[in-house]
Amino acid sequence: MDFSQAIEFIKQFETHRVMKTLETLNLQELVRNPYFLGGTGTLAIIAFLMHWRLLLTVILAITGFIALLAYTFEQGVSLDGGVGSDSLMIFVIGGAALVFLVIYMLFIRSE
């Protein structure tokens, strides 16, 4: 693999290409996909058994955030009912819980 092939590989990750991929991604399908759930669960169990805290924390954070976004988008996000709408409050509280979990797993919890 020479330098020009490496540059071509990196060009696949340009911002507009990544944004286009994220726009076409359907979170509802991802959350309900048994291969995604099985793979994530298997990786989480392996990380837990091998005491890989960082990997376990990343898996839990990403999976939790995807589930939180899918639930929020399913409920619909609107500020018509004011800032205290139910779906927005669930998103904020769930996001705060995820941040607390990540901080706890990485910095507070010791083995």
Backbone hydrogen bonds, N-H to C=O, Kabsch-Sander energy under -0.5 kcal/mol:
donor,donor_aa,acceptor,acceptor_aa,energy
6,A,2,D,-1.6
7,I,3,F,-2.0
8,E,4,S,-2.1
9,F,5,Q,-2.1
10,I,6,A,-2.1
11,K,7,I,-1.9
12,Q,8,E,-0.6
12,Q,9,F,-0.9
13,F,10,I,-1.8
14,E,11,K,-1.2
18,V,14,E,-2.4
19,M,15,T,-2.7
20,K,16,H,-1.9
21,T,17,R,-2.1
22,L,18,V,-2.4
23,E,19,M,-2.1
24,T,20,K,-1.6
25,L,21,T,-0.9
27,L,25,L,-0.7
30,L,26,N,-1.7
31,V,27,L,-2.6
32,R,28,Q,-1.4
33,N,29,E,-0.6
33,N,30,L,-0.7
37,L,33,N,-2.3
38,G,34,P,-2.7
39,G,35,Y,-2.5
40,T,36,F,-2.5
41,G,37,L,-2.5
42,T,38,G,-2.6
43,L,39,G,-2.5
44,A,40,T,-2.4
45,I,41,G,-2.4
46,I,42,T,-2.5
47,A,43,L,-2.7
48,F,44,A,-2.2
49,L,45,I,-2.7
50,M,46,I,-2.3
51,H,48,F,-0.8
52,W,47,A,-2.6
53,R,51,H,-1.2
56,L,52,W,-2.3
57,T,53,R,-2.7
58,V,54,L,-2.4
59,I,55,L,-2.6
60,L,56,L,-2.5
61,A,57,T,-2.5
62,I,58,V,-2.6
63,T,59,I,-2.4
64,G,60,L,-2.4
65,F,61,A,-2.3
66,I,62,I,-2.4
67,A,63,T,-2.4
68,L,64,G,-2.5
69,L,65,F,-2.6
70,A,66,I,-2.6
71,Y,67,A,-2.4
72,T,68,L,-2.3
73,F,69,L,-2.8
74,E,70,A,-2.0
75,Q,71,Y,-2.0
76,G,72,T,-1.6
78,S,76,G,-0.6
82,G,79,L,-1.3
85,S,82,G,-0.9
89,M,85,S,-2.3
90,I,86,D,-2.3
91,F,87,S,-1.9
92,V,88,L,-2.4
93,I,89,M,-2.8
94,G,90,I,-2.7
95,G,91,F,-2.3
96,A,92,V,-2.3
97,A,93,I,-2.3
98,L,94,G,-2.2
99,V,95,G,-2.4
100,F,96,A,-2.5
101,L,97,A,-2.4
102,V,98,L,-2.3
103,I,99,V,-2.6
104,Y,100,F,-2.7
105,M,101,L,-2.8
106,L,102,V,-2.2
107,F,103,I,-2.6
108,I,103,I,-1.1
109,R,104,Y,-2.9
